[in-house]
Amino acid sequence: MDESSRYEAVASRDARFDGEFFFAVVTTGIYCRPSCPAVTPKRVNVRFFPSAAAAQGAGFRACRRCRPDAVPGSADWNVRADLVGRAMRFIDDGVVDREGVAGLADRLGYSARQVQRQLTTELGAGPVALARARRAHTARILLQTTPLPVTELAFAAGFASVRQFNATMREIYGSTPSELRARARGHAAPGNGGTPGGVPLRLAFRGPYAAREIFDDLAAAAVPGIEEIVGRPGTRTYRRTLRLTYGTAVAEVDERPGRPGGPAGSGWLDSRLHLTDLRDLPTASQRLRRLFDLDADPYAVAARLAADPLLRPLVAARPGLRSPGAADPAELAVRTVLGGSPERAAALVRAYGKPLDAPDGTLTHLFPAPDELVAADAGEGVRALCAALADGAVDLEAGADRDAAERALAALPGVGPAVAAVIRRRALGDPDVGPPGLAPAGADHRPWRSYALQYLRHAGLRTGAALGSEDHDQKDVCDHAALHAA
């Protein structure tokens, strides 16, 4: 987009571009998302930025009406495999907060200077500024949803000091932390994770969202002990345990999307996080976003896939269909190698999983970590995979090199190309995984071949097992061939 088309999106309050770019108004000192309901400013007073961090770095404060820091992330970061795309996935996963810029650069295999230059050139902000914007958003959520003391809250959000926290919030939001808290509609009572119901979050998405289909997928594959679906279709809640950097969590996500009163084409899923350590809030939130594919761009997916005569009616029948990811990439990989059977995974959890301090409903365990399964009685494929994950030979972290990971996976005994492709699609969140061994297949669907598989599966157009399942035997290859034939 050029600046003229960006201004047209702002003038029409087009929610399709929320998170893709931001605009600021020089006369007010405020920056907004494209769909902001405020009066459209004159073109001469508008400046455009590729990221919220860039707008903040230029001295603009976040709009109180549209909350531009809360928009879905750009779908580009899921598609792109270059340095910037990988860096953004790592930053969203909290690597800079935990390991600094040096840790980020080391994971990417570049110098810190190169990473700084590439991000600044493309996004108008370096890794520190991008991580700072992420911390500020986390702090605002905690201020407005929990009664935590400011000192505790600042460190939970990742700030190094209360002074730094106060200065950042005044700069970005034009308000002190106490003023932000006072503007919240209600105050929660102390409890687990800050409130009895956990820390409430609104997980934003753009465009239509096919919640029923993704909840159906999660329900069909739920592993007893670590996952459960409660409630009736339409009002279900997905619950699961999470192993995080500083502690553990029980996460809950509601099926029924919330909708703003403004323009159509956006919304959120209500979520609650029961955390043993609040420092894990940003990472847990990002893992849920990946699991529910909330940073997808359904407009771009629909435009591409609807050009295929076979897929056109399928896309129209299920607007906003998502390609589910993984809350824990290593767990998803192990479950895939097991064949996608919830029963086999549940047996592994009972034998090797760490019990929760206290059961929460039917949730009783954490899924075992790879180093706990290296010698497990679970088959050669699982043992080989876990050994490779434990020693770093296979990297499935958020910003991992997807090509390298797939090659390493496919070389493991008991894995192979079909399994590696499923892991790449789910655990690494790649939206463009094509049929293994059938490279030309689905070329017209790039870069959204993972979504093409989802549409075919939900329409029942398959020759073997479900395309979206973790079944990886010969039927899986036949399913991929169905896309090739289509």
C-alpha positions, 0 to 999 in steps of 0.5 A: 500500500502507498500512503494514498491507499492507507489514507483511504483505509483510514477514511473508510475505517477499514478494520482489515488493516488493523495491525498492518499499519498505524496512523498518527495525527500531528495536531493531537499527538495521538496514534490510532488503528485504521478502524478508529471511530474518531473523526477522520483527520485531514490528510495533511496532518496524518503520518503513517507508521509500520508498527506501534513501536515506531509511532511511540518512538516518534512521540505519539501516544496511544488513542484511548478510543481504539486502543491501537496497541491491542490489535491483532499482529500482522499476518506477515510475521506468520508468512515470512521466513526471513530475518524480520519475520523470525525476529518478530515471532521471537519478540512476541514470544518474549525472547528480548525480555528474557534474553536481551537483544544479544539472545535474540541475535544469537537465536537468529544467527546474525549480529545484534547490529544486523538485527537492529538495522533490519528491524529499524529499516522495515518497522521503524523501531529496533528490538528493544522498542518493539519489546517495550511496546509489548511490555506496555500493553501487558502492563495496561491489561494488568492495570485494568483487570487486576488489583495488583500493587503497582510495584508487583505489576511493573515487574510482572510486565517485564519492566526493570524498575518502577521508575521505568514503568511509570515513565513508559506508561506516561509516554505511551498512554499519556496517563499515569498507571493510577489514572489508567486503572481508575478509567477501568470500568471495574476492579477485580478482587485478589485471587489466583493470577490477580483475580478469582477468575484468573487474569481476563484477556480479550484476544483480538482477531481481524475479520470473520472468525469460524469459532465453531470449526476450530473448537470442533477440531480442538474437542476432537483431539483433546487429551484428557488430563491436560485439555478439556472442552466444557459447555454446549456448542456455541458456548463452549470453553476450551481449557488446558494446562501450560508449562511456561518459563517461570511457572505453570498456568491453566488457560481458558478460552470461550467459543463465542466471539465478542464484537465491538459496536464499531465497524464489522470485521473484528472481534475477540475471544474472551480468555482467562489465565490462572498463572502461578507467576504473572511474568508468564502472562505475555508468553501465555497470551501469545501461545493462545494466539498461535493455537487459535490462529488469531493473527491470520488475515482471513481477507487475504486468505479468502481472496486467494483461495476463492480464485480456485473454482473448487474452493470458492464455495467452501470459502463462502460457506465458512468465512474466517476458517482458521488453521489451528497452531499449537500452545506448546510446539514440543507437545504438538510434535510428540502428539503428532508422532504418536499418530494424533491419538488422544488416548495414546497421548493421555497414557503418556501424560499419566505415566510421565506428566507432572501432576498439578499441585491441585486438580482443576476440573479434569485438568490434572497434569502438565504434558511431559517435557522432551527431556522427560521422554527421552527414555520413555516407553513410547516408541522409537519415533517419540524417543528420537524426537525428544532426544533431538528436541532436548539437545537442540538438534530440532528447534521448534520455537516461535522464530525457528527456521522452518526449513531447517526444522522440517529437514531435521524432523524428516531425518528422524526415525519414525517421523518422515516427510508427512509427519514433518509437514504436519508439525511444520503446519501446526507447531511452527504455525506455517500458513503455507504447508503444501503436500510433501513429495508433491511440490507443484500441488496447490501452487495457486494457493500460495501462501495459504496452502495450510488453509486450503487443506482446512477448507477441504477437510471441513467440507469432507473432500478427502480420500483418507484421514482428516487433513487437519489431524495428526494422522501421518500414515499413507492416508495422510499422503493421499489427503495431500494428493487430494489437494494436488488433484483439486 
